[in-house]
Amino acid sequence: MSPSAQEADQAGKVVVVTGGGTGIGRATARAFHEDGARVLIVGRSEAPLKESAEGRGGIRWLTADVHSPQAPERIVSAALREFGRIDVLVNNAAVAGFASLEHLDRATVEAQMGTNLIAPLFLTQRALDALEATRGTVVNVGSAGALGHRAWPESSVYGMAKTALDFLTRTWAVELAPRGIRCVGIAPGVVDTGVGVRAGMSPAAYDTFLAQMAERIPAGRVGRPEDIAWWIVQLTRPEAGYANGAVLAVDGALSVT
Ligand SMILES: NC(=O)c1ccc[n+]([C@@H]2O[C@H](COP(=O)([O-])OP(=O)(O)OC[C@H]3O[C@@H](n4cnc5c(N)ncnc54)[C@H](OP(=O)(O)O)[C@@H]3O)[C@@H](O)[C@H]2O)c1
């Protein structure tokens, strides 16, 4: 990519992306990197993180379970040690899981809530001083499925975590505005990342799901990780500075049907 005004905007910025080894997180890390930012990606598995960073000197990786009590300190320290500052925190790591109420067990519910909701809370808390120093931005990755007042059978725990994350986005925007920190959310629609397979679907069932959803989505297709990553980058640009507490649906209009 040739130098441009956009590149100059992101040059020198430091971005932390949780779940940066795959899907939307990988696309987001690479999009920031292409815009001149330096990026720390975090995940539990080393191989996908390495692949995300391969050939990109400005992307560093750290293996960590975001829900472990030590994770916030490890992640923020690593970013400051590697790059000296944090301008953007993208709370993207999450696990999906499908079960109706009668089949939910405590361990699974607590693990899902821990990763999808509690972890972003404590990581953001630990990053506050660094974000204040740069007048930085927090981007919480929610889900278009949790917008509005619809029910979401067999995704109640995933949905309640995402709904609560949107609430945190709004609340943190107000709480943190005096410190110069913005907080925005992005709500992806159905994006082909393989997440369904990681959540327990067979590859064939996931393909069928994607094909069925493509027919229902007004845009006529499911999303690509890059569709979401582009917006995440835009939301952190200086020109986006007046957006605070907003949650942007990027879902081909599915959530307004
Ligand atoms: N794809 C969609 O259709 C869709 C729709 C709406 C919202 N979203 C949201 O978009 C975000 C990205 O989803 P995706 O589709 O790109 O899914 P994905 O490919 O499964 O990415 C999730 C990433 O989070 C990491 N992760 C999970 N648990 C973690 C933990 N405890 N600690 C550290 N890292 C952890 C995973 O890596 P490890 O397993 O190696 O840790 C993985 O790289 C999520 O917040 C998801 O809820 C996705």
The ligand as an SDF file (V2000), in Angstrom:
LIG
                    3D

 48 52  0  0  0  0  0  0  0  0999 V2000
  -18.3360  -14.6140   12.7690 N   0  0  0  0  0  0  0  0  0  0  0  0
  -19.5380  -14.1420   13.0270 C   0  0  0  0  0  0  0  0  0  0  0  0
  -20.5210  -14.4840   12.3400 O   0  0  0  0  0  0  0  0  0  0  0  0
  -19.7280  -13.1560   14.1560 C   0  0  0  0  0  0  0  0  0  0  0  0
  -20.9710  -12.5420   14.2530 C   0  0  0  0  0  0  0  0  0  0  0  0
  -21.1750  -11.6190   15.2620 C   0  0  0  0  0  0  0  0  0  0  0  0
  -20.1630  -11.3270   16.1460 C   0  0  0  0  0  0  0  0  0  0  0  0
  -18.9520  -11.9550   16.0380 N   0  0  0  0  0  0  0  0  0  0  0  0
  -17.9410  -11.6030   17.0190 C   0  0  0  0  0  0  0  0  0  0  0  0
  -16.7460  -11.2420   16.3640 O   0  0  0  0  0  0  0  0  0  0  0  0
  -15.6220  -11.5810   17.1860 C   0  0  0  0  0  0  0  0  0  0  0  0
  -14.6580  -12.4170   16.3950 C   0  0  0  0  0  0  0  0  0  0  0  0
  -15.3370  -13.5890   15.9850 O   0  0  0  0  0  0  0  0  0  0  0  0
  -14.8150  -14.5200   14.8080 P   0  0  0  0  0  0  0  0  0  0  0  0
  -15.9870  -14.9260   14.0280 O   0  0  0  0  0  0  0  0  0  0  0  0
  -13.6410  -13.9160   14.1420 O   0  0  0  0  0  0  0  0  0  0  0  0
  -14.4300  -15.7940   15.6700 O   0  0  0  0  0  0  0  0  0  0  0  0
  -13.1100  -16.6450   15.8180 P   0  0  0  0  0  0  0  0  0  0  0  0
  -12.4180  -16.7680   14.4990 O   0  0  0  0  0  0  0  0  0  0  0  0
  -13.4870  -17.8680   16.5470 O   0  0  0  0  0  0  0  0  0  0  0  0
  -12.2100  -15.6910   16.7140 O   0  0  0  0  0  0  0  0  0  0  0  0
  -12.2430  -15.6590   18.0830 C   0  0  0  0  0  0  0  0  0  0  0  0
  -10.8120  -15.5390   18.5570 C   0  0  0  0  0  0  0  0  0  0  0  0
  -10.8210  -15.3510   19.9620 O   0  0  0  0  0  0  0  0  0  0  0  0
   -9.7850  -16.1500   20.5100 C   0  0  0  0  0  0  0  0  0  0  0  0
  -10.1890  -16.5210   21.8560 N   0  0  0  0  0  0  0  0  0  0  0  0
  -11.2880  -17.2150   22.2280 C   0  0  0  0  0  0  0  0  0  0  0  0
  -11.2850  -17.3940   23.5520 N   0  0  0  0  0  0  0  0  0  0  0  0
  -10.1720  -16.7810   24.0190 C   0  0  0  0  0  0  0  0  0  0  0  0
   -9.6120  -16.6290   25.3250 C   0  0  0  0  0  0  0  0  0  0  0  0
  -10.2040  -17.1390   26.4110 N   0  0  0  0  0  0  0  0  0  0  0  0
   -8.4510  -15.9540   25.4390 N   0  0  0  0  0  0  0  0  0  0  0  0
   -7.8360  -15.4440   24.3430 C   0  0  0  0  0  0  0  0  0  0  0  0
   -8.3260  -15.5470   23.1050 N   0  0  0  0  0  0  0  0  0  0  0  0
   -9.4760  -16.2210   22.9510 C   0  0  0  0  0  0  0  0  0  0  0  0
   -9.6620  -17.3490   19.5970 C   0  0  0  0  0  0  0  0  0  0  0  0
   -8.3390  -17.8760   19.6130 O   0  0  0  0  0  0  0  0  0  0  0  0
   -7.9130  -19.0980   20.5710 P   0  0  0  0  0  0  0  0  0  0  0  0
   -9.0210  -20.1150   20.4840 O   0  0  0  0  0  0  0  0  0  0  0  0
   -6.6150  -19.5520   20.0220 O   0  0  0  0  0  0  0  0  0  0  0  0
   -7.7760  -18.5170   21.9300 O   0  0  0  0  0  0  0  0  0  0  0  0
   -9.9740  -16.7600   18.2410 C   0  0  0  0  0  0  0  0  0  0  0  0
   -8.8020  -16.3500   17.5770 O   0  0  0  0  0  0  0  0  0  0  0  0
  -16.2030  -12.2720   18.4110 C   0  0  0  0  0  0  0  0  0  0  0  0
  -16.3750  -11.3390   19.4450 O   0  0  0  0  0  0  0  0  0  0  0  0
  -17.5450  -12.7510   17.9190 C   0  0  0  0  0  0  0  0  0  0  0  0
  -18.4540  -12.9340   18.9840 O   0  0  0  0  0  0  0  0  0  0  0  0
  -18.7220  -12.8560   15.0570 C   0  0  0  0  0  0  0  0  0  0  0  0
  1  2  1  0
  2  3  2  0
  2  4  1  0
  4  5  1  0
  4 48  2  0
  5  6  2  0
  6  7  1  0
  7  8  2  0
  8  9  1  0
  8 48  1  0
  9 10  1  0
  9 46  1  0
 10 11  1  0
 11 12  1  0
 11 44  1  0
 12 13  1  0
 13 14  1  0
 14 15  2  0
 14 16  1  0
 14 17  1  0
 17 18  1  0
 18 19  2  0
 18 20  1  0
 18 21  1  0
 21 22  1  0
 22 23  1  0
 23 24  1  0
 23 42  1  0
 24 25  1  0
 25 26  1  0
 25 36  1  0
 26 27  1  0
 26 35  1  0
 27 28  2  0
 28 29  1  0
 29 30  1  0
 29 35  2  0
 30 31  1  0
 30 32  2  0
 32 33  1  0
 33 34  2  0
 34 35  1  0
 36 37  1  0
 36 42  1  0
 37 38  1  0
 38 39  2  0
 38 40  1  0
 38 41  1  0
 42 43  1  0
 44 45  1  0
 44 46  1  0
 46 47  1  0
M  CHG  2   8   1  16  -1
M  END
$$$$
